[in-house]
Amino acid sequence: MSNPGEEVIKERLRQIPSVEKILESPELQSEIGEFSHPLVAAAVKHAVEMIRDEVKRGKAAISNSDIVKMVKNIIVEQTSAALKPVINAAGVILHTNLGRAPMDEETLSFIQNVSTTYSNLEFDLKEGKRSKRGIFVEKLLCLLTSAEAAMTVNNNAGAVLLILSALASGKEVIVSRGELVQIGGGFRIPEILALSGAKLKEVGTTNQTAVSDYEGAITPETAVLLKVHQSNFKMIGFVKRPLINELVKLGKKHNLCVVEDLGSGVLLRTEDFELAHEPTALEALSSGADLVCFSGDKLLGAPQAGIILGKKEYLDVLKKHPLHRALRLDKMFLAGLEKILLYYLKGQATDKIPVWQMISAPVKTLQARAEKIKVEFEKSGIKVAIHESQSTVGGGSLPGETLPTVVISVNTSADISADRLATLFREQPVPIIGRIENDKFVLDLRTVFPHQDEMIVSAIKNIFSK
C-alpha cells in the first residue's frame, strides 16, 4: 500500500506543465524573439527541474504565472553577460571593464560601410591583383610618427609576443626588474617572454636599474634589450631607470635590438591637457629605438589593436613570422583604426575622438550640464546635489593622474544605501555604472555622453518615483 504523502507528491508533479506547454505562454514570446527558442527552452527546462526538486521536498506546486516569472528571472540571469550598451558614469575614461575607448558615429559608419559589403582588404585596385592588408593604415602610422615601417596585430600583448617570438626565441631578453609589469587580466611580461621561447634575464632591482646593469648581463646569447613603460602604476622616491636613448646607445655598441613597450601609447602631448607627460611613439623612435609597440584602444582612442613601429629591417622579419597571420587585425578593426588615424593627421582628435573629447571637456561645460539635470529633477520633486570631484584616465594610462570633474548625487530621505543605489542604476533598461565616493553613490558627467543626460534623468525618476 502506497504512502498517502507519496501520492500527494506524485499528483503535484503531474500538475507541473510540460516544457512545451510553458514555451507556448504568451508572456514568453518576447523573450523567444529576443534570445531564441533554444535559449528560452533551456531556461524553462532548468525552471521545471528546480520546481520538481522543490515539490519532492514537500513544497506545493506553483502556478503557471509563477513558473513564467521564474523562467524570466533565469533568462535575465543567464543573459546578463550578453553584450549591451551601458552608460559609463564611473568617471574612468578608459574603463577596461566597460570596453575602453568608445567609437564616434562617423568611425562606426565607416566600419559599417566597409563591413556590410566586400572591400579591397587584400586587393590592389590599381593592378587588379592580390595585395596585403593594412597597407594604408601602415602608411598613416608612418606619417604620424616618422617611423620607417609599421604593422598592426590584434592587441599590444600580441605585439610583444610577436616581437619576442620573431627576434629572440631561444635567446636572451634583458629587462629591468622594475619593468616586469603585470597588465590587465593578470597577464604578466615574464609569461609573455616564456610563451615566446625567449629567455628572461632580469637586471637591477625593483626601484634601481642602471645602464651598467644591462651591459653587465649581455652575453653572446643576448638578442633584445626590452624597456617596458610603467603605464599602469607609478613608482616614486628612490627610483632610477635608464632612458631609452641610453639603452639605444648600448644596443648599438653590442649590435642588439632595442624594443620599447609603451603600453598605452599616445600621439598628443598630455601636458596640453594638464596631465603628466606620457611618452609618445615619436619620442621613442626619435631616441633611436629599433621597435616601439603600444595599444590602439587606450589613449589612441581607436579599436583594439597592437601597433608596432620602427626600423624596416625588423618589421620585415615580424611580417614574415607565422604568428603575424595568427594575430592579424580583422577588416572592421583596420577600418576603425584608419579613420581614427586620419583624425590625428587632420588635427581633429579632440573634436572627433570620444576619449579626447572627454579628456578635454571643460569643467564649466560639465557644470552647465549638471545644472540642467538638476532642474529636471526639481520639477519632479527629486533633490540632487552637485559636487566637484576628480575623474581618472584609466585603462593602464597615466597612473595617479586625475582630471577635475562634476558629479551628481541624489539626496533622498529613503533609507537606501550607496550599494543599493548602485544596484538600482545597474538594473535600468540601459544600465548606468556610477561609483561610490564618500559613502555616496555619484554619477560622474565627464564620462557620460551629452546625449545620455536624458537617460540619467529618466533613470533617477524611474528609481525614485516608485
C-alpha positions in Angstrom: 0.0 0.0 0.0 1.5 3.4 -1.0 2.2 6.2 1.4 -0.5 9.0 1.1 2.3 11.6 1.2 3.9 10.0 -1.8 0.6 10.1 -3.7 0.2 13.8 -3.0 3.8 14.5 -4.3 3.1 12.4 -7.4 -0.1 14.4 -8.1 1.7 17.7 -7.6 4.4 16.6 -10.0 1.8 15.7 -12.6 0.4 19.2 -12.2 3.7 20.8 -13.4 3.1 21.9 -17.0 5.4 20.4 -19.7 8.3 22.3 -21.2 6.4 22.6 -24.5 3.3 24.0 -22.7 5.3 26.6 -20.8 7.1 27.7 -24.0 3.6 28.4 -25.6 2.9 31.0 -22.9 2.2 34.4 -24.5 4.3 36.1 -21.7 7.5 34.3 -23.0 7.1 35.1 -26.7 9.1 38.4 -26.5 12.0 36.5 -24.8 11.9 33.9 -27.5 12.0 36.6 -30.2 15.0 38.3 -28.5 17.1 35.4 -27.3 15.9 32.4 -29.5 13.8 29.4 -28.8 16.7 27.1 -27.7 17.9 29.6 -25.1 14.4 30.1 -23.6 13.7 26.3 -23.8 16.9 25.7 -21.7 15.7 28.2 -19.1 12.3 26.5 -19.0 13.9 23.1 -18.5 16.0 24.5 -15.7 12.9 26.0 -14.1 11.0 22.8 -14.3 13.8 20.8 -12.8 14.0 23.3 -9.9 10.2 23.1 -9.3 10.3 19.2 -9.4 13.0 19.2 -6.8 11.1 21.6 -4.6 7.9 19.5 -4.9 9.8 16.4 -4.0 10.9 18.1 -0.8 7.3 18.8 0.1 6.6 22.2 -1.5 3.2 22.7 -3.2 3.2 23.0 -7.0 3.3 26.7 -8.1 1.0 28.5 -10.5 1.7 28.9 -14.2 2.3 32.7 -13.8 4.9 32.0 -11.1 6.6 29.5 -13.4 6.8 32.1 -16.1 8.3 34.6 -13.6 10.9 32.0 -12.6 11.8 31.4 -16.3 12.1 35.2 -16.9 14.4 35.5 -13.9 16.5 32.6 -15.1 16.8 34.3 -18.6 17.8 37.6 -17.0 20.5 35.8 -15.0 21.8 33.8 -17.9 21.9 36.7 -20.4 23.4 39.2 -18.0 26.8 38.7 -19.7 25.4 39.3 -23.2 26.9 42.5 -24.7 24.7 45.6 -24.3 25.3 49.3 -24.2 25.8 50.9 -20.7 26.3 54.4 -19.5 29.7 55.0 -18.0 29.2 57.4 -15.2 32.1 56.0 -13.2 34.5 58.7 -14.2 37.1 56.3 -15.7 37.6 57.3 -19.3 39.4 54.2 -20.5 37.3 51.8 -18.4 38.8 48.3 -19.3 35.7 46.5 -17.9 33.4 48.7 -20.0 35.2 48.3 -23.3 37.9 51.0 -23.1 37.8 53.5 -25.9 34.3 54.2 -27.3 33.9 55.0 -31.1 32.4 58.0 -32.7 29.4 57.7 -35.1 31.5 58.7 -38.1 34.0 56.0 -37.5 31.3 53.4 -36.8 29.6 54.4 -40.1 32.8 53.9 -42.0 33.3 50.5 -40.3 29.7 49.6 -41.3 30.2 50.7 -44.9 33.4 48.6 -45.2 31.9 45.5 -43.4 28.4 45.2 -44.9 29.8 44.6 -48.4 33.0 43.4 -49.9 36.2 45.6 -49.7 39.7 45.8 -51.1 41.1 44.3 -47.9 43.8 42.4 -49.7 43.3 43.5 -53.3 45.2 46.1 -55.3 42.6 48.1 -57.2 45.3 49.6 -59.5 47.0 46.4 -60.5 43.9 44.2 -60.2 45.7 41.5 -58.2 46.2 40.3 -54.6 47.8 42.7 -52.2 48.5 42.8 -48.4 46.1 44.0 -45.7 46.7 47.1 -43.7 48.9 48.9 -46.2 47.1 52.3 -45.9 47.0 52.1 -42.1 50.7 51.4 -42.0 51.3 54.5 -44.2 49.2 56.7 -41.9 51.2 55.4 -38.8 54.5 56.2 -40.5 53.3 59.7 -41.4 52.2 60.4 -37.8 55.3 59.0 -36.1 58.1 59.3 -38.7 58.6 55.6 -38.4 60.4 53.7 -41.2 57.8 51.0 -41.1 54.7 49.9 -39.2 52.4 47.0 -38.7 49.3 46.0 -36.7 48.2 43.0 -34.7 45.2 42.3 -32.5 46.5 43.8 -29.3 49.6 45.1 -27.6 50.2 41.8 -25.7 50.2 40.2 -29.1 52.6 42.8 -30.4 55.1 42.0 -27.6 54.6 38.2 -28.2 55.3 38.6 -31.9 58.4 40.7 -31.4 60.0 38.4 -28.9 59.0 35.2 -30.8 60.4 36.5 -34.1 63.6 38.1 -32.7 64.5 36.4 -29.5 63.1 32.8 -29.4 65.8 30.7 -27.7 67.8 33.7 -26.9 68.1 36.2 -24.0 66.0 39.3 -23.4 67.3 41.7 -20.8 64.6 43.6 -18.8 64.8 45.7 -15.6 63.2 44.1 -12.6 61.2 47.3 -12.1 59.6 46.8 -15.5 58.4 43.2 -15.2 54.9 44.5 -15.0 51.5 42.8 -14.9 48.9 44.1 -17.3 45.1 43.7 -17.3 43.6 40.3 -16.6 46.7 39.0 -14.7 48.8 38.7 -17.8 52.5 39.3 -16.9 55.5 40.3 -19.0 57.5 37.2 -17.8 54.7 35.0 -19.0 54.8 36.6 -22.5 58.5 36.1 -22.6 58.2 32.4 -21.6 55.5 31.9 -24.3 57.7 33.4 -27.0 60.5 31.0 -26.2 62.8 33.8 -25.2 64.9 33.6 -22.0 64.2 36.3 -19.5 67.3 37.9 -17.9 66.4 40.3 -15.0 68.7 43.1 -14.1 68.8 45.8 -11.4 66.4 46.0 -8.6 62.7 46.9 -8.3 63.5 50.6 -7.9 67.1 51.0 -9.1 68.4 49.9 -12.5 71.4 51.4 -14.3 72.8 51.0 -17.9 75.7 49.2 -16.4 73.3 46.5 -15.1 72.2 45.9 -18.7 75.7 45.9 -20.0 77.0 43.5 -17.4 74.3 41.0 -18.3 75.0 40.9 -22.1 76.3 37.6 -23.4 76.6 36.2 -26.9 73.1 34.7 -26.4 71.5 38.2 -25.9 69.1 39.3 -28.6 67.0 42.1 -27.3 67.1 44.9 -24.7 63.5 45.4 -23.7 62.2 48.5 -22.0 58.6 48.4 -20.6 56.8 51.7 -19.7 55.1 51.5 -16.4 51.8 52.7 -17.8 49.5 51.2 -15.2 51.4 52.1 -12.0 53.8 54.7 -10.7 57.0 54.4 -8.5 58.2 57.4 -6.5 61.1 58.1 -4.2 64.5 56.5 -4.7 63.9 55.4 -8.2 66.2 55.2 -11.2 65.8 53.7 -14.7 67.8 54.2 -17.9 66.3 56.4 -20.6 65.5 54.8 -23.9 68.3 56.7 -25.6 70.8 55.3 -23.1 69.7 51.7 -24.0 69.9 52.6 -27.7 73.5 53.6 -27.3 74.2 50.3 -25.5 72.3 48.4 -28.1 74.3 49.9 -31.0 77.6 49.1 -29.1 76.7 45.4 -28.9 74.5 45.2 -32.1 71.3 44.4 -30.2 67.7 45.2 -31.0 66.2 47.7 -28.6 62.5 47.5 -28.0 60.2 49.8 -26.0 56.8 48.7 -25.0 54.9 51.9 -24.4 51.7 50.1 -23.2 49.0 52.7 -23.7 50.6 54.8 -26.4 49.7 58.4 -27.1 50.1 60.7 -30.1 49.1 64.0 -28.4 51.0 66.0 -25.7 49.3 65.0 -22.5 50.8 68.1 -20.9 48.4 70.2 -23.0 45.5 68.7 -21.0 47.1 69.4 -17.6 48.2 65.8 -17.3 51.6 64.4 -16.6 53.9 63.7 -19.6 53.2 60.4 -21.2 56.0 59.1 -23.6 55.0 59.2 -27.2 55.9 56.8 -30.0 57.6 59.7 -31.8 59.8 60.4 -28.8 60.9 56.7 -28.6 61.6 56.5 -32.3 63.5 59.8 -32.3 65.6 58.4 -29.5 66.7 55.6 -31.8 64.5 52.7 -30.5 64.5 49.9 -33.1 60.9 48.9 -32.3 58.1 50.5 -30.4 54.7 49.0 -29.6 51.5 50.2 -27.9 47.7 49.6 -27.7 45.2 51.0 -30.1 42.2 51.1 -27.8 43.7 53.2 -25.0 44.9 56.8 -25.4 45.0 56.5 -29.1 41.2 56.2 -28.9 40.9 53.5 -31.6 39.5 50.0 -31.8 41.5 47.2 -30.1 44.9 46.7 -31.8 48.5 46.3 -31.2 50.7 48.8 -33.1 54.3 48.1 -33.9 56.6 50.8 -35.3 60.3 51.0 -36.1 63.1 50.0 -38.4 62.1 48.3 -41.6 64.7 45.5 -41.3 63.0 44.3 -38.1 59.4 44.9 -39.3 60.1 42.7 -42.3 61.1 39.9 -40.1 58.0 40.3 -38.0 55.7 40.3 -41.0 57.1 37.0 -42.3 56.7 35.2 -38.9 53.8 32.7 -38.7 52.4 34.4 -35.6 51.7 37.5 -37.7 48.9 35.8 -39.5 47.5 34.3 -36.3 47.5 37.8 -34.7 46.4 39.9 -37.7 43.7 42.5 -37.5 40.2 42.0 -38.9 38.8 44.3 -41.6 36.5 46.1 -39.1 39.3 47.0 -36.8 41.5 48.1 -39.6 38.7 50.3 -40.9 38.2 51.9 -37.5 41.9 52.4 -36.9 42.2 54.0 -40.4 39.5 56.5 -39.6 41.0 57.4 -36.2 44.5 57.9 -37.6 43.1 60.3 -40.2 41.5 62.4 -37.4 45.0 62.9 -36.0 46.5 63.8 -39.3 43.8 66.3 -39.9 44.1 67.8 -36.4 40.7 66.7 -35.4 41.5 64.3 -32.5 39.9 66.5 -29.7 36.9 67.2 -31.8 36.2 63.7 -33.1 37.7 61.1 -30.8 35.5 60.4 -27.8 38.4 59.7 -25.4 40.0 63.1 -26.2 36.6 64.8 -26.1 36.2 63.6 -22.6 39.7 64.4 -21.5 39.5 68.0 -23.0 35.9 68.7 -21.8 36.0 72.0 -19.7 34.6 71.7 -16.1 32.3 74.7 -16.9 30.6 72.6 -19.6 30.1 69.7 -17.2 28.8 72.1 -14.6 26.3 73.5 -17.0 25.0 70.0 -17.9 24.7 69.2 -14.2 22.6 72.3 -13.6 20.2 71.4 -16.4 19.9 67.9 -15.0 19.2 69.3 -11.5 16.4 71.5 -12.8 14.7 68.4 -14.4 14.9 66.6 -11.1 13.5 69.5 -9.1 10.4 69.5 -11.4 9.7 66.0 -10.1 10.5 66.9 -6.5 13.7 64.9 -6.5 16.6 66.7 -4.8 20.1 66.2 -6.2 23.5 67.7 -5.2 26.3 68.8 -7.5 29.9 68.4 -6.4 33.3 68.9 -7.8 35.4 65.8 -7.9 38.2 64.0 -9.9 38.0 61.7 -12.9 40.7 59.3 -14.0 42.0 58.3 -17.4 42.2 54.6 -16.5 42.9 51.7 -18.9 46.6 51.4 -17.8 47.3 55.0 -18.8 48.6 57.9 -16.8 48.6 56.2 -13.3 47.8 58.6 -10.5 46.7 61.4 -12.8 43.2 62.9 -12.4 41.0 65.5 -14.2 38.7 67.9 -12.4 35.1 66.9 -12.9 31.5 67.4 -11.8 29.4 64.6 -10.1 25.8 64.3 -9.2 24.4 62.6 -6.1 20.8 62.0 -5.2 19.6 63.4 -1.8 16.9 61.1 -0.6 15.2 60.6 2.7 14.6 57.0 1.9 16.8 54.5 3.6 18.8 53.4 0.5 22.5 52.6 0.9 25.0 53.6 -1.7 25.5 50.0 -2.7 21.7 49.5 -3.2 21.6 52.7 -5.3 24.5 51.3 -7.5 22.4 48.1 -8.0 19.3 50.0 -8.9 21.1 52.0 -11.5 22.7 48.9 -13.0 19.2 47.4 -13.3 17.9 50.2 -15.6 17.0 49.3 -19.2 20.3 50.9 -20.2 22.5 50.0 -17.2 24.2 53.0 -15.6 27.5 52.4 -13.9 28.5 55.0 -11.3 30.9 55.0 -8.3 30.7 55.3 -4.6 32.5 58.3 -3.2 32.5 59.3 0.5 29.8 56.7 1.1 27.5 58.3 -1.6 26.6 56.9 -5.0 27.6 59.5 -7.6 27.4 59.9 -11.3 30.5 61.5 -13.0 29.5 63.5 -16.0 32.9 63.6 -17.6 32.4 60.0 -18.9 28.7 60.5 -19.8 28.0 61.5 -23.3 25.8 64.6 -23.5 23.0 62.8 -25.3 22.9 60.4 -22.4 21.9 63.1 -19.9 18.2 62.5 -20.6 18.7 58.8 -19.8 20.2 59.7 -16.5 17.2 61.9 -15.7 14.8 59.1 -16.8 16.6 56.5 -14.6 16.5 58.7 -11.5 12.8 59.5 -12.0 12.1 55.8 -12.5 14.0 54.8 -9.4 12.7 57.4 -7.0 9.1 57.6 -8.2 8.4 54.1 -7.1 
